[in-house]
Amino acid sequence: MSKDNPPTDDRSLLARIAQQDQAALAQLYNRYARLVFAIAFKSFGSVEESEEAVLDVFSQVWRTATRYDPAKGRVDTWLLIMARSRILDRLRKQQRIAKGQTAVETEIQFAKSSGDPIEDAQIVERRAIVQAAIKQLSDPQRQVIELAFYQGLSHSEIAAQTGLSLGTVKTRIRLGLGKLRIALGTWELS
C-alpha cells in the first residue's frame, strides 16, 4: 500500500463510507466483492445475476453504513448477512418475474389481427424472434425492459415499483437494449 492509502481495518473503512468516502467504499469492495460474488454465484449459477447481487450489496453498504453497529458483529459478518438477504430477495424476485412472464407472453401472443394473413404471419414471426431475444436477457434486464415497453412505465416509475435506484434502472435498460440490438442485429424489418 502507498502512503496515500494506508491499510485500514474494516470498521475504519465503514466509518469513512458513512461519511460518503468513495475511496473507502472502493477498498471495502476490493476486499469483499469476490467473496460476495462467489456466494451469489453458488445461488444463481449466473455471472450476470451474481454481478448484480454484488452491485446491490455494495450499493446498500453505501446507503446504510451509518447504521452499522460494531457491538452486533464484525463488518464481514454484516456484509455476508446483507449479501444473503440481497440474494434471497433476488431469488424471490426471479420467481415473481417468472410467474409474470407467462402473463406478458400471453398478452403479446393475443395482439389483434390486422386482417391480412400475410401481415399477420410476419407479425407472428417477428414476435417470436423478439421473444427469443428477450429470453436471452438476464432476469433483471428483462424485468425493467418489460416494465418500460410493455407496461409503458417511465424510468422513475420503474425505480419506484422495483425499489431499485434510478441509475440501476437506466443501466439495466441500456445494457438490455444493447443485448437486444446484438441479438436482433441480423434481423431486418421488411
Rosetta blueprint (number, residue, H / E / L):
1 M L
2 S L
3 K L
4 D L
5 N L
6 P L
7 P L
8 T L
9 D L
10 D H
11 R H
12 S H
13 L H
14 L H
15 A H
16 R H
17 I H
18 A H
19 Q L
20 Q L
21 D L
22 Q H
23 A H
24 A H
25 L H
26 A H
27 Q H
28 L H
29 Y H
30 N H
31 R H
32 Y H
33 A H
34 R H
35 L H
36 V H
37 F H
38 A H
39 I H
40 A H
41 F H
42 K H
43 S H
44 F H
45 G L
46 S L
47 V H
48 E H
49 E H
50 S H
51 E H
52 E H
53 A H
54 V H
55 L H
56 D H
57 V H
58 F H
59 S H
60 Q H
61 V H
62 W H
63 R H
64 T H
65 A H
66 T H
67 R H
68 Y L
69 D L
70 P H
71 A H
72 K H
73 G L
74 R L
75 V H
76 D H
77 T H
78 W H
79 L H
80 L H
81 I H
82 M H
83 A H
84 R H
85 S H
86 R H
87 I H
88 L H
89 D H
90 R H
91 L H
92 R H
93 K H
94 Q H
95 Q H
96 R H
97 I H
98 A H
99 K H
100 G H
101 Q H
102 T H
103 A H
104 V H
105 E H
106 T H
107 E H
108 I H
109 Q H
110 F L
111 A L
112 K L
113 S L
114 S L
115 G L
116 D L
117 P H
118 I H
119 E H
120 D H
121 A H
122 Q H
123 I H
124 V H
125 E H
126 R H
127 R H
128 A H
129 I H
130 V H
131 Q H
132 A H
133 A H
134 I H
135 K H
136 Q L
137 L L
138 S L
139 D H
140 P H
141 Q H
142 R H
143 Q H
144 V H
145 I H
146 E H
147 L H
148 A H
149 F H
150 Y L
151 Q L
152 G L
153 L L
154 S L
155 H H
156 S H
157 E H
158 I H
159 A H
160 A H
161 Q H
162 T H
163 G L
164 L L
165 S L
166 L H
167 G H
168 T H
169 V H
170 K H
171 T H
172 R H
173 I H
174 R H
175 L H
176 G H
177 L H
178 G H
179 K H
180 L H
181 R H
182 I H
183 A H
184 L H
185 G L
186 T L
187 W L
188 E L
189 L L
190 S L
